[in-house]
């Protein structure tokens, strides 16, 4: 089912691959891009190639198309064990469509050019969901922004995903590693905006992220009440806690309970 948390593991640290898979992450991203220094790119790719197995599928983040490592990264991604490919610096829909890797794509939108082509990128047939790269976007736009300053860009990802009919997007990672409260606050804000998952840079972030993108007990209790009352109303107008229950409310309650089934399937 659709993951809530994606944990990065550096491609040049093969001793961490199995540990990442054993963590609470819904999905693991083996990173060949930012986490790997240029002089270690080829060695990292060889390590990943030797470790990949269909029995333990992972996402692979590849280097951008304008780098000397991109072509060899693509060849690696045709091996068994690659469940999806995260494309760094995604900026052109035609370039994504031309990859033809046979697995879903997770374009990382992290530049002005990428946002300019956002709708077209989201509509590429192989794109499973979009991911937000807040740090690189700020660098590209000369911004010094906090979470709330980037709500416009986050909202555009949610809108483009919905219009394209793909899964809700993945939020940028929180840079706080040892502050679970800050990670949870960011994740909850992202969820309220319509995101469905978050990138993680350390296993200590996973519990907060998974919890934030899962329905709380109070939400579940409300959803069950709504559906119980709706089923017993016989189509008459009804209210719960002084608020009218109409079709959109019932659909929201059904969606919350569906989230639980999705989370259980991931677990």
C-alpha positions, 0 to 999 in steps of 0.5 A: 500500500502507499507508504507514509514514511520513506527513509534515506540510506546512503548508497555508499554505506552498504552496512546500513542497507539491511538495518534500514529495511529492519526499521519502522520505515514503510519504504527505504530509499537507497540514495545515489545522489546527495548522500554520496560524494562524487568520488564515491558514486561509482563504488556506491552504485556497485555496492547497491547493484551487488546487494539488490534483490527482488526479495527486499525491494527498495526505492533508488534515488538516482542522480539528475540527468545533467550529471555524468552518473545518470546513465549508469544509474538508469542501468542499475534501476533495471535490476530486480529489487528496485520497486521505484525510482526517485528522480532528483531535480525533476524538471521535464515531463518528456524526460521522465516519460522517456526513462521507460524503466518499467517501475513507478517514478517519484519525481523530486520537485526541487527547483523553479523549473520543476515547479514551472512544469509541475502539472505536466510532470504529475501527469506522466503515466509512470509517476506514482507520486511527487516529492518535495525538495524544500532545501534545494528549492530554497537554494534555487530561489535564494530563499531563507524560508521556514515551513510556513513560508513554503506553504504555497509550493507545498499546496501546488504539489497537493493540487497537481497530484489531485488533478493528475489522479496520483497518490498524495505527495511526499513532504521534504524531510525535517532537518531535526534529527533529535527533536521528535516534537519538531519532526511530528509538528512538521509532519502534522502540518504537511498532513493538514495540507494534503500530503500523505508521507514524509521523507526521513533522514534518520530512523529516529524520525520514523515513529513521529512521521508514521504516527502523524500520517495515521488517523488518531484514535479520536479521528477513528472514533468520530468516523465510526460514529458518523457511519453508524449514525448514517447507516441508521438514519434511513436517509434522513437529515442527521447531526453529530455533536451539533454538526450536520452529517451530509455526504462529504462528511460521510465520505471523509469518515469512510476515507479515515477508516480506509487509511487504517486499512492501508496502514495495517496492510503496510505494517 
